[in-house]
C-alpha cells in the first residue's frame, strides 16, 4: 500500500478495481487500468488493506450469506473428517 502525505492529512492508496480492455472482437487485450481510491490512513487496516466499511460488508456477508450456506452444505464437517482420516490434527 502506498501512503500519501498532504496538507489535508495522510492517505493510503487502496486498489478498488481493474478495467480490462477488449479489442474490436470482444477479446481481452493485455491493457489494464488499475482503479485506486485515496482514503485516510486511519480508515485502512494495514493487515488486510481493507477500509472499515469494506471489512464491515465482508463480515456481514460472511455471517448472513456464506456461513449459513457453508453450514448447510456440511463442507466443513467433511473437511474435518477427511483430515482425521488422513491423520491430520486440526
Buried (B, 14 or more C-beta within 10 A) or exposed (E): EEEEEEEEEEBBBBEEEEEEEEEEEEEEEEEEEEEEEEBEBEBBEEEEEBBEEBEEEEEEEEEEEEEEEEEEEEEEEEEEEEEEEEEEEE
